[in-house]
Amino acid sequence: MKNQNIELSEIINSVGEDRELYYNSVAPPLIQSSNFAFKTVKALRKSLKKEDSIPFYTRGANPTTDILRKKMAALEHTEDALVFASGSAAIAAAVMVNLRQGDHVLCVHKPYSWTMKLLQDLLGRYGVKVTFVDGRKSENFKDALVPSTKMIILESPNSWTFELQNIEEVVAIARNNGLITLMDNSYASPINQTPADYGIDIILHSASKYISGHSDTVAGILCASKKMTKKIFVSEFMTLGGIISPFNSWLLLRGLRTLPVRMDRVADTTMKVIKFLENHEKVSEVYYPFSKNHSQYALAKKQMKKGGGQFTILLKTEDPEKVEAFCNTLNNFLLACSWGGHESLIFPAIVLSNSQNYSKGGFPVNMIRFYIGLEDSEYLINDLEIALTKA
């Protein structure tokens, strides 16, 4: 069995790359072409027959994107992968291809906002039913099953309160009932968690986050078996056309080169910041799966190698003005959504109260989500200490 670090290095630096085809260039090539030409009708016919793997038209396959597909499949221990223009496009394709009118789907409560909108608003219009389940107890999935249940959607951990599901137990329930399982692995990344090893059928990534790592790309990725990716490709992928541009695929390949190093750095810095905040008198609670105070700490250690850079705190005040003052006083954290780049961020739940597209309830006004980037821990902790003192 290969050493994990050796395997990661091989995937990131070699898998999918044939440098002799592109002048021995060290960096993967950017093939910014929408169309591909052929010398014979026979060759044209062959390409059209295998449009998911042979470049014919970039809506289907593109050489740059193909390198990314192979690397992501290898990282997630799956047979294949598909790349989309956004995470929401990826999850929509994976869910829609497996559900029909009258079907029922189970989803963890408090999922990614666009997952909730897809299930409740879009698919709800076409007769698909959804039940949101507290996934901290596996038996809750079994209790929520009905004869029309076809799919279970997991997000372990979620990206606000960082609740986990026991992947192995949920997969067992799904297999005993002939259900498809889909899991969002954006938080952990394939460096810290590989759901396919537990039997998850489809793994989702909002690749705008850690896969990119530079806050300059919006993308989504699905990793699954060849049978499942083919099923998605010939239907929702090609029909809806939510494809990524070759340039953005190239940016994601660049991001993958440093993914293991970034994930290690982020995890180490985040733990230092967590320890500071857990001991601060003005912070009432910290939500982080690799904190020993987290109720599912043992499960996090079992399923994940390390924690990510996201966590959430509750300030010891319910005064909206004080919460906003704390956020506005920080200098070394940017006020922004998303996460996964170089820069540390904060996103206060209080801004969701008048949002058009995001959940308007469920989070207290003193809840603030943090993302730790690649800065020095002392640089961030000093900033937090000043802001907590002033606020």
C-alpha positions in Angstrom: 0.0 0.0 0.0 1.4 3.4 -1.0 2.3 6.0 1.6 -0.5 8.6 1.5 1.8 11.6 0.9 3.5 9.8 -2.0 0.1 9.0 -3.5 -1.0 12.6 -3.2 2.2 13.9 -4.8 1.7 11.5 -7.7 -1.9 12.5 -8.3 -1.2 16.2 -8.1 1.9 16.2 -10.2 1.4 13.4 -12.6 -2.1 11.9 -13.0 -3.8 12.9 -16.2 -0.7 14.7 -17.6 1.3 13.6 -20.6 3.9 16.3 -21.1 5.2 14.9 -24.3 1.9 15.8 -25.9 2.4 19.5 -25.1 6.1 20.3 -25.7 7.1 18.9 -22.2 5.6 21.9 -20.6 5.7 21.7 -16.8 2.4 23.4 -16.3 -0.7 21.7 -17.8 -1.8 23.4 -21.0 -4.8 25.7 -21.4 -6.7 24.5 -24.5 -9.0 27.5 -24.9 -10.9 26.1 -27.8 -14.7 25.5 -28.2 -14.3 23.2 -31.2 -12.1 20.4 -32.4 -11.3 19.3 -36.0 -10.7 15.8 -37.4 -8.9 14.5 -40.5 -11.5 11.8 -41.4 -15.2 11.2 -41.0 -14.3 8.0 -39.1 -12.3 10.0 -36.5 -15.2 12.6 -36.3 -17.7 9.8 -35.8 -15.6 8.1 -33.0 -15.3 11.4 -31.1 -19.0 12.1 -31.3 -19.7 8.6 -30.1 -17.5 9.2 -27.0 -18.2 12.8 -26.4 -17.7 12.5 -22.7 -14.1 11.5 -23.0 -12.8 12.5 -26.5 -12.8 16.3 -27.3 -15.4 17.1 -29.9 -17.0 20.3 -28.6 -16.0 21.8 -25.2 -19.5 21.6 -23.9 -18.7 17.9 -23.5 -15.0 17.2 -23.2 -12.0 19.5 -23.2 -8.3 18.5 -22.8 -7.6 20.9 -19.9 -10.8 19.9 -18.1 -10.0 16.3 -18.7 -6.8 16.5 -16.7 -8.7 18.1 -13.8 -11.4 15.3 -14.0 -8.7 12.6 -13.7 -7.0 14.3 -10.8 -10.2 14.9 -8.8 -11.4 11.3 -9.4 -8.0 10.0 -8.1 -8.1 12.3 -5.1 -11.6 11.2 -4.2 -10.9 7.4 -4.9 -13.6 7.3 -7.5 -13.6 6.2 -11.2 -14.5 9.5 -12.8 -15.5 13.1 -12.2 -17.4 15.9 -14.0 -16.7 19.6 -13.7 -19.4 22.3 -13.7 -19.5 26.1 -13.7 -20.6 26.2 -10.1 -21.3 24.0 -7.0 -25.0 24.7 -7.3 -24.9 23.5 -11.0 -23.1 20.3 -9.9 -25.5 19.4 -7.1 -28.5 20.2 -9.2 -27.3 17.8 -11.9 -26.6 15.0 -9.4 -29.9 15.3 -7.7 -32.1 15.9 -10.7 -30.7 12.9 -12.7 -31.7 10.5 -9.8 -35.2 11.8 -9.0 -38.6 11.7 -10.7 -42.0 13.2 -10.0 -43.3 11.7 -6.8 -39.9 10.7 -5.4 -38.8 11.5 -1.9 -35.3 12.6 -0.8 -33.8 12.8 2.7 -31.4 15.7 3.4 -29.5 16.8 6.5 -31.0 19.9 8.0 -29.2 23.2 7.6 -27.6 22.3 4.3 -25.9 24.6 1.8 -28.5 27.3 0.9 -28.7 26.4 -2.8 -29.2 22.7 -1.9 -32.2 23.7 0.2 -33.6 26.0 -2.6 -33.1 23.2 -5.2 -35.0 20.7 -3.1 -37.7 22.9 -1.6 -38.4 25.4 -4.4 -37.3 24.0 -7.7 -37.9 20.3 -7.4 -40.9 20.9 -5.1 -42.7 22.4 -8.1 -42.3 19.1 -9.9 -43.7 16.9 -7.2 -40.5 15.9 -5.5 -40.8 15.7 -1.7 -38.0 16.4 0.8 -37.6 15.7 4.5 -34.8 17.5 6.4 -33.2 15.2 9.0 -31.0 15.8 12.1 -28.1 13.7 10.8 -26.3 13.6 14.1 -28.1 10.4 14.8 -28.1 7.8 12.0 -31.4 6.3 13.1 -33.1 9.5 12.2 -32.6 8.7 8.5 -34.1 5.2 9.0 -37.1 6.7 10.8 -37.7 9.2 8.0 -37.8 6.6 5.2 -41.0 6.2 3.1 -41.6 3.9 0.2 -40.9 6.6 -2.3 -37.5 7.6 -0.8 -34.8 7.4 -3.5 -31.8 9.5 -2.2 -30.0 10.7 0.9 -28.0 13.9 0.8 -25.3 14.5 3.4 -23.0 17.4 4.3 -20.5 16.3 6.8 -19.8 18.7 8.4 -22.1 21.5 7.4 -20.6 24.9 7.0 -22.3 26.9 9.8 -22.7 24.7 12.9 -20.4 21.9 11.8 -22.6 18.9 12.5 -21.4 15.6 11.2 -23.1 12.4 10.1 -21.7 8.9 10.7 -21.0 8.2 7.0 -20.6 4.4 7.4 -23.9 4.0 9.2 -25.9 6.2 6.8 -24.4 4.3 3.8 -25.5 1.0 5.4 -29.0 2.3 5.7 -29.0 3.5 2.1 -27.7 0.3 0.7 -30.2 -1.8 2.7 -33.0 0.3 1.1 -31.5 0.7 -2.5 -30.9 4.4 -2.1 -28.4 6.7 -3.8 -26.1 8.7 -1.5 -24.7 12.1 -2.3 -22.3 14.0 0.0 -20.9 17.5 0.0 -17.2 17.2 0.9 -16.3 20.9 0.3 -15.4 21.6 3.9 -12.9 18.7 4.4 -11.6 18.5 0.8 -10.3 15.1 -0.4 -7.1 15.8 1.6 -8.9 15.4 4.9 -11.9 13.1 4.0 -12.6 10.6 1.3 -16.3 9.6 1.4 -16.0 7.0 -1.3 -14.0 4.9 1.1 -17.2 4.6 3.2 -19.4 3.8 0.1 -20.8 7.2 -0.8 -22.0 7.1 -4.4 -21.5 10.8 -5.4 -19.1 13.3 -3.9 -19.7 17.0 -4.4 -17.3 19.9 -4.2 -17.9 23.6 -4.4 -14.5 23.9 -6.2 -14.6 27.6 -5.7 -13.3 26.9 -2.2 -10.3 24.8 -1.3 -9.8 23.2 -4.8 -9.3 26.7 -6.2 -7.6 28.2 -3.2 -7.2 31.6 -4.7 -10.7 33.2 -4.6 -10.7 33.7 -8.3 -12.8 30.8 -9.7 -16.4 29.6 -9.4 -16.8 25.9 -10.1 -18.4 22.6 -8.9 -17.2 19.0 -9.2 -18.9 15.7 -8.9 -16.9 12.5 -8.3 -18.5 9.1 -8.8 -18.4 5.8 -10.7 -18.1 5.8 -14.5 -21.7 4.5 -14.7 -23.0 7.4 -12.6 -20.9 10.1 -14.3 -22.1 8.8 -17.7 -25.7 8.9 -16.5 -25.3 12.5 -15.5 -23.3 13.5 -18.6 -25.8 12.3 -21.2 -28.7 14.0 -19.4 -28.4 17.0 -17.0 -24.7 17.8 -17.9 -25.2 18.2 -21.6 -28.8 19.3 -21.6 -28.5 22.1 -19.0 -25.0 23.1 -20.2 -23.7 24.2 -16.8 -20.1 23.6 -18.0 -16.9 25.2 -16.8 -14.6 27.2 -19.1 -11.2 25.7 -20.0 -9.5 28.7 -18.3 -11.3 28.1 -15.0 -10.3 24.4 -15.2 -6.7 25.5 -15.7 -7.0 27.8 -12.6 -8.3 24.8 -10.6 -5.3 22.7 -11.7 -3.1 25.4 -10.5 -4.9 25.4 -7.2 -4.5 21.6 -6.8 -0.7 21.9 -7.0 -0.7 23.5 -3.5 -3.8 21.8 -2.0 -2.1 19.5 0.6 0.3 22.3 1.8 -2.6 24.8 2.1 -4.8 22.4 4.0 -2.0 21.6 6.5 -1.3 25.3 7.1 -5.0 26.2 7.5 -5.6 23.4 10.0 -2.6 24.3 12.1 -3.4 28.0 12.2 -7.1 27.4 12.8 -6.4 25.3 15.9 -4.4 28.2 17.4 -7.1 30.7 16.8 -9.7 28.3 18.2 -7.8 27.9 21.4 -7.6 31.6 21.9 -11.3 32.1 21.3 -12.5 29.3 23.5 -10.7 30.9 26.4 -11.9 34.4 25.8 -14.5 35.8 28.2 -16.5 37.6 25.4 -17.0 34.4 23.4 -19.8 32.1 24.6 -19.4 29.2 22.2 -17.2 28.0 19.4 -18.4 25.5 16.8 -15.5 23.5 15.3 -15.4 19.7 14.6 -11.8 19.3 15.8 -12.3 21.2 19.0 -12.3 18.8 22.0 -15.5 20.6 23.1 -17.4 19.6 20.0 -20.0 17.0 20.8 -18.9 14.9 17.8 -15.2 15.3 18.2 -14.6 11.5 18.3 -16.5 11.0 15.0 -14.6 13.9 13.4 -11.3 12.2 14.3 -12.6 8.9 12.9 -13.8 10.2 9.5 -11.4 13.2 8.9 -7.7 13.6 9.1 -7.8 17.2 10.1 -10.2 20.1 10.4 -10.7 22.8 7.9 -10.4 26.6 8.2 -14.0 27.3 8.9 -15.6 27.7 12.3 -18.4 29.7 14.0 -18.5 31.6 17.2 -21.3 33.0 19.4 -20.4 36.4 20.9 -21.5 36.9 24.5 -24.0 39.6 23.5 -27.3 39.7 21.7 -27.0 43.4 20.9 -26.9 43.7 17.0 -24.9 46.9 17.3 -22.2 45.3 19.3 -22.0 42.4 16.9 -21.6 44.8 14.0 -19.1 46.9 15.9 -17.0 43.8 16.5 -17.1 42.8 12.8 -16.4 46.4 11.6 -13.4 46.7 14.0 -11.5 43.7 12.6 -8.7 44.8 10.2 -7.1 41.4 9.2 -10.3 39.6 8.4 -12.3 40.5 5.2 -16.1 40.8 5.4 -17.1 38.4 2.7 -18.9 35.2 1.9 -17.4 31.9 0.6 -14.1 30.6 1.9 -11.0 28.5 0.9 -8.6 31.2 -0.4 -5.5 32.8 1.0 -7.3 35.5 3.0 -9.1 35.1 6.3 -12.8 36.1 6.3 -15.8 36.6 8.5 -19.5 36.3 7.6 -22.0 37.4 10.4 -25.3 35.6 10.4 -27.0 38.9 11.0 -26.7 39.9 7.3 -29.0 37.0 6.4 -32.0 38.6 7.9 -32.8 40.6 4.8 -31.3 38.4 2.1 -33.3 37.6 -1.0 -31.8 34.2 -1.6 -30.4 32.8 1.7 -32.0 31.4 4.8 -33.7 34.2 6.8 -34.0 32.3 10.1 -32.5 29.8 12.3 -29.2 31.6 13.2 -28.9 33.9 16.2 -27.8 37.5 15.7 -24.6 36.9 17.7 -23.4 34.1 15.4 -20.3 34.8 13.2 -18.7 32.4 10.8 -14.9 32.6 10.4 -12.6 31.3 7.7 -8.9 31.1 8.5 -6.6 31.6 5.5 -2.8 31.5 5.1 -1.9 34.4 7.4 0.2 34.0 10.5 -1.8 33.0 13.6 -0.4 35.8 15.7 -1.4 38.3 13.1 -5.0 37.1 13.3 -5.2 36.6 17.1 -3.9 40.1 17.8 -6.6 41.5 15.5 -9.3 39.4 17.3 -8.1 40.5 20.7 -8.3 44.2 19.8 -11.7 43.9 18.3 -13.1 41.9 21.2 -11.8 44.5 23.7 -13.2 47.4 21.7 -16.6 45.8 21.0 
